[in-house]
Amino acid sequence: MYSLGRARKVSVSLPEGLTTAVQRRVGKGEFSRYVTEAVARQLELDLLAELSELLEAEHGPVPEEYVTEAGDAWPDGE
């Protein structure tokens, strides 16, 4: 889990079906931890997407042959 400092209680609205699915998966005592980790993971993905956009703007798109080469090296990566 990420250590981002002290926790602060916030209120979020989630669809009932989603909250039920999370509670079934992790139990009520672990709900906050599960949501915290999911939000942290999404933040990482957002930051990676921003970095990718910055790199593409500066250096241009990745040549297709490099994409193909990477795909061949990790065929199960899809």
N, C-alpha and C positions, 0 to 999 in steps of 0.2 A: 504494500500500500504506500501511497505517496505521503510524505511528511511535508505538509504545506502550512504548518503552523496550527494555531488553535482553531478549533471548530467554531463555527457561528451558525446558529439555528436560522434557517430561512424557510419560507413557505413556497412550495411549488405545487402546481396542479398537474396531475398525471391521469391519463385515462384509467378507469377502474380496472379494466382487464389487464393492463400493464402492471399495475400495482399488485394485483392478485397473483399474476404469474411470478413476479419477483419474490413476493412473500412465500409462495409455495416452494420456490427454488432455494431460498436462503434463510427463511424464517424471519419473523418480525424483528428480532434483535440484531440482525445483520443487514437490514434494509438500507440504512444510511451508508454503511461501508460499501455496499454493492453499487449504490447510486454514485457515491464519491468516485469510485474507481472507474465507472462508466463515463462520468463527466471528464475526469482527468485523461482518459484514453481518447475521448473525442477532441479535447483541447490539443493533445499531441497530434492527432490527424489533421486538425485545422492548421496548426503551425507548420507541419510538413507540407501541406498543400500551398501555403503562402510562400514557403521557401522554394518550392518547386516552381511556382509562378515567377518569383524573383530571378531564379537561376535561368529559366527559359527566356525571360525578358533580356537578361544580360548576355547570355551565350547562345540563344536560339534553341530550337527544339532538339531533342536527342535524335540523332540519325536513326532511321529505321533499321539499318543493319545492326546497330548496337542493341536495339530492342529485341531483335530476332536472336542475336547471340545470347543475350541474357535469358530469354525464354528457353533456348536450347539447353542452357546450363542448368536451369531449374524448371524442368518440364511439369512438375507438380505444383508450381506456384500460382496457378490460375484460380 
